[in-house]
Amino acid sequence: ILLLTFTSFINLNAQNPTPHLALQGVLDLHGGSSTSLYGSLDGKAVHLKASANIPDLSIYSLDVVANGGGSLDPSSFVLSGSANAGDDILVYRIGNGDSSANFFSDYFGSCYSNFDTTFITSIMTQNGDDPIALFMNNVLIDSLTYSGNPILSGVFSGDPYEDSWAYRLPDRSWL
């Protein structure tokens, strides 16, 4: 009689594997006023960077805590598809101006093609001082925050990235 024994191994980190996506930039590029070309909500985006191949981006999500109100909601915007190591992902909003759909391609020009994947969502409402939160499996893994608290508004004094952007440096600090 041949007796076979099967051993199962449990991956304790299966629910929360190592994150391979991070915030690279938070953008509020257009002034608050509407023009005939662009709407007041144009220029609002988040730049994400993949550090490894990600076969299923749906384990990642974003939230914007506008004006320091509300609470974190990992279901605000769930990503989809996949990403390769080194991919640049732009998640942005389209405003209500005549050329709003072209805002980012107009702003970045030929550099716009450097984004490997783009997503359009209405959650991008930041106005230069609002926290942005990145989740993996509903767990907060990265954020642009105020004193480490992703609920409060304003990582710096004033509106540090109003009509501009906050960009993460290689040492993980924000510029």
DOFILO-124070 format. One record per residue (C-alpha): residue in three letters; x, y, z; residue number from 1. Coordinates in steps of 0.5 Angstrom, whole numbers, plus 2048, in hexadecimal, padded with zeros to 3 digits. Example, Ala and Ser with C-alpha at 12.3 -4.5 7.8 and 13.67 -1.06 7.14 Angstrom:
2
REC|bami|c1|c2|c3|zake
REC|ALA|819|7F7|810|1
REC|SER|81B|7FE|80E|2
# end
This chain:
175
REC|bami|c1|c2|c3|zake
REC|ILE|800|800|800|1
REC|LEU|803|807|7FE|2
REC|LEU|801|80C|803|3
REC|LEU|801|813|800|4
REC|THR|802|819|805|5
REC|PHE|800|820|802|6
REC|THR|802|826|806|7
REC|SER|7FF|82D|805|8
REC|PHE|803|834|806|9
REC|ILE|7FF|83A|808|10
REC|ASN|801|840|806|11
REC|LEU|800|845|80C|12
REC|ASN|801|84B|807|13
REC|ALA|7FC|849|802|14
REC|GLN|7F7|84E|804|15
REC|ASN|7FC|854|804|16
REC|PRO|802|852|800|17
REC|THR|808|857|7FF|18
REC|PRO|805|85E|7FB|19
REC|HIS|808|85F|7F5|20
REC|LEU|804|866|7F3|21
REC|ALA|806|86C|7F6|22
REC|LEU|804|874|7F6|23
REC|GLN|809|877|7F1|24
REC|GLY|805|87E|7F0|25
REC|VAL|7FF|882|7F2|26
REC|LEU|7FD|887|7ED|27
REC|ASP|7F8|88D|7EE|28
REC|LEU|7FB|890|7E7|29
REC|HIS|7F5|895|7E5|30
REC|GLY|7F2|89B|7E9|31
REC|GLY|7EC|89B|7EC|32
REC|SER|7E8|89F|7E7|33
REC|SER|7E5|89C|7E1|34
REC|THR|7E7|89F|7DA|35
REC|SER|7E4|89D|7D3|36
REC|LEU|7E9|898|7D2|37
REC|TYR|7EA|895|7D9|38
REC|GLY|7E5|894|7DF|39
REC|SER|7E7|895|7E6|40
REC|LEU|7E8|88E|7E7|41
REC|ASP|7ED|88D|7E2|42
REC|GLY|7F4|88B|7E4|43
REC|LYS|7F3|887|7EA|44
REC|ALA|7F6|880|7EA|45
REC|VAL|7FA|87B|7ED|46
REC|HIS|801|878|7EA|47
REC|LEU|802|871|7ED|48
REC|LYS|808|86D|7EC|49
REC|ALA|809|865|7EB|50
REC|SER|80F|862|7EE|51
REC|ALA|80E|85B|7EC|52
REC|ASN|809|858|7E7|53
REC|ILE|802|858|7EA|54
REC|PRO|7FD|853|7E7|55
REC|ASP|7F7|856|7EA|56
REC|LEU|7F7|85D|7EB|57
REC|SER|7F0|85C|7EF|58
REC|ILE|7F3|85B|7F5|59
REC|TYR|7F5|862|7F5|60
REC|SER|7F0|868|7F6|61
REC|LEU|7F1|870|7F7|62
REC|ASP|7ED|875|7FC|63
REC|VAL|7ED|87C|7FC|64
REC|VAL|7EB|87F|803|65
REC|ALA|7E9|886|800|66
REC|ASN|7EA|88C|805|67
REC|GLY|7EC|888|80B|68
REC|GLY|7E4|885|80B|69
REC|GLY|7E2|87E|80B|70
REC|SER|7E5|878|80D|71
REC|LEU|7EA|873|809|72
REC|ASP|7E6|86F|804|73
REC|PRO|7EA|869|800|74
REC|SER|7E4|868|7FB|75
REC|SER|7E4|86F|7F8|76
REC|PHE|7E8|86D|7F2|77
REC|VAL|7EA|866|7F1|78
REC|LEU|7EF|865|7EB|79
REC|SER|7EF|860|7E6|80
REC|GLY|7F3|85C|7E1|81
REC|SER|7FA|85B|7E2|82
REC|ALA|801|85E|7E2|83
REC|ASN|808|85D|7E1|84
REC|ALA|80E|85F|7E5|85
REC|GLY|810|866|7E4|86
REC|ASP|809|868|7E1|87
REC|ASP|807|86F|7E2|88
REC|ILE|7FF|86F|7E3|89
REC|LEU|7FB|876|7E3|90
REC|VAL|7F5|876|7E7|91
REC|TYR|7F1|87D|7E5|92
REC|ARG|7EB|880|7E4|93
REC|ILE|7E7|884|7DE|94
REC|GLY|7E4|88A|7DF|95
REC|ASN|7DE|88E|7DC|96
REC|GLY|7E2|892|7D7|97
REC|ASP|7E2|892|7CF|98
REC|SER|7E9|88F|7CF|99
REC|SER|7E9|88B|7D6|100
REC|ALA|7EA|884|7D3|101
REC|ASN|7F1|887|7D0|102
REC|PHE|7F3|88B|7D6|103
REC|PHE|7F9|886|7D8|104
REC|SER|7FB|884|7D1|105
REC|ASP|7FB|88C|7D0|106
REC|TYR|7FF|88D|7D7|107
REC|PHE|804|888|7D6|108
REC|GLY|805|888|7CE|109
REC|SER|809|882|7CC|110
REC|CYS|80B|880|7D3|111
REC|TYR|803|87E|7D4|112
REC|SER|805|877|7D0|113
REC|ASN|80A|875|7D6|114
REC|PHE|804|873|7DA|115
REC|ASP|803|86C|7D9|116
REC|THR|7FC|86C|7DB|117
REC|THR|7F6|871|7DC|118
REC|PHE|7F0|871|7E0|119
REC|ILE|7EA|876|7E1|120
REC|THR|7E7|877|7E7|121
REC|SER|7E2|87C|7EB|122
REC|ILE|7E6|87B|7F1|123
REC|MET|7EC|880|7F0|124
REC|THR|7E9|886|7F3|125
REC|GLN|7EF|888|7F7|126
REC|ASN|7F1|890|7F7|127
REC|GLY|7F8|890|7F9|128
REC|ASP|7F8|88E|800|129
REC|ASP|7F4|888|800|130
REC|PRO|7F6|881|803|131
REC|ILE|7F7|87B|7FD|132
REC|ALA|7F6|874|800|133
REC|LEU|7F9|86E|7FC|134
REC|PHE|7F6|867|7FF|135
REC|MET|7F8|860|7FD|136
REC|ASN|7F2|85B|7FF|137
REC|ASN|7EF|860|803|138
REC|VAL|7F5|862|808|139
REC|LEU|7F8|869|807|140
REC|ILE|7FF|868|804|141
REC|ASP|801|86F|802|142
REC|SER|7FF|876|802|143
REC|LEU|800|87D|802|144
REC|THR|7FE|87F|809|145
REC|TYR|7FE|885|80E|146
REC|SER|803|883|814|147
REC|GLY|802|87B|812|148
REC|ASN|7FA|87C|812|149
REC|PRO|7F7|87B|80C|150
REC|ILE|7F0|87E|80E|151
REC|LEU|7F3|885|80F|152
REC|SER|7F4|88A|80A|153
REC|GLY|7FA|88D|808|154
REC|VAL|801|889|809|155
REC|PHE|805|890|808|156
REC|SER|802|897|80A|157
REC|GLY|7FD|89A|805|158
REC|ASP|7FC|897|7FF|159
REC|PRO|803|894|7FD|160
REC|TYR|801|891|7F6|161
REC|GLU|7FB|895|7F4|162
REC|ASP|7FC|897|7ED|163
REC|SER|802|892|7ED|164
REC|TRP|804|88B|7F0|165
REC|ALA|807|888|7F5|166
REC|TYR|80C|883|7F3|167
REC|ARG|80F|87D|7F7|168
REC|LEU|817|87D|7F7|169
REC|PRO|81B|877|7F7|170
REC|ASP|81C|877|7FE|171
REC|ARG|814|877|7FF|172
REC|SER|814|87E|801|173
REC|TRP|80F|883|7FE|174
REC|LEU|811|889|7FA|175
# end
